[in-house]
Amino acid sequence: MGLSKDLVKRALTTVDGPSGLDLVTGGELQWVAACDGFASIKLNLPDDTDRPAMMQLAAECDRAIRNEAARTKEPVEALRFQFVDHGGNTVFSTGGGPDDPEQGRTESQPAQQAASPPPSPQSQANALPNVTHVIAVGAGKGGVGKSTISVNLAVALARKGHAVGLLDGDIYGPSLPTMLGLDALEQSVIDNKLVPYAVHGLKAITIGKLVEPDKPLIWRGPMAHGAFNQLITRTTWGDLDYLIIDLPPGTGDVPLTMAQSLQLTGAVVVCTPQKVAQDDAVRAARMFQQLGIEVLGVVENMSYFIGDDEKEYDIVGRGGAEMMAQRLGLPFLGAVPINTALRANSDSGEPTRNFDGGTAGGDRLPKSLEKLATNLESQAALAAMRGGSSKPTLTIS
Ligand code: ADP
């Protein structure tokens, strides 16, 4: 059965929180993910809680979980505790034992200062040793918002203080020149290497700036392999916490090339709520799993619509992608509404405006995007802790 969400919750009912009630009843326990002896636990404490108090509580929780696991004879590999504020942002994280690269790390200390994560299963080669987490974003088919989610995830992670790169791996239909507003910029090359564009707090590279605009991009298998590999290896990325790769839609040569040449932390699958979209997304998730790439989670894009009256309208079957994720035993990273400003900001190449809250629904769009990034951070940390142990079954609340 292994270390499970229920076991962790049971253990935390024996630890008192600041409210005087136990951490589960008092509501401080926000989220648990557990698998293969690893568990990641999120706690929300009052804003004035200081670091020593958080460390002490983490130690008490650690003891309680290990005692409960010992009682039921479940092995424990590592436990990680994240303390989050009311917006879901991590303020402090600890746990995982003395070798945990994230031990005692705060949001102001980027991940690249920590040790590299253990290798992922799909590749022994690693073309990007200075990147902590390589995360691919895929979708079963085009038009579901894969590039939009890639861009906004990258911007949201950068806004949290991470060093983030964004690679337009959609070599058949690159969207990043438009979505990042690169049209007027020139690709710079130094010492035969591509220098990524420094825009919106990110480092970005796209094949769209290396080919003639408006010309169809037709690649045969080996050419696609070569084009993708060159974008990866001939770009001066420097040290990154996250590299987000926007893949072409569907299944094909590029994911295969990627799996062969990179150690990925995992992949994100973007899906819209409709049943027909889910079927394609299931195929994409299966493709990643067949390549030995862990699926870190599913994003439901265009989940619902916020009207000018500020009400939420379910027009495409809200929750469909979340149910699909549950069915496949995959984490659900969150839902993003249909928002006309999001479309307009993509067309005008101004993704940071999606975070200013000045659109229909106020802060609901920025909140939904920030939540995606927070959940992805947790899933990436959990996957790196597992260090590529094969085919996990996650339980998540
Ligand atoms: P894909 O990469 O899956 O082909 P895109 O990210 O290019 O899809 O999105 C397709 C179109 O839908 C773009 O015009 C984009 O601006 C728009 N779009 C994507 N997500 C949303 C959303 N949540 N709300 C409004 N428009 C969206």
Residues whose N, C-alpha, C, O or C-beta is under 5 A from the ligand:
A	BS01	ADP	K141 G142 G143 V144 G145 K146 S147 T148 S175 M302 V336 P337 I338 N339 T340 L342 R343 S346
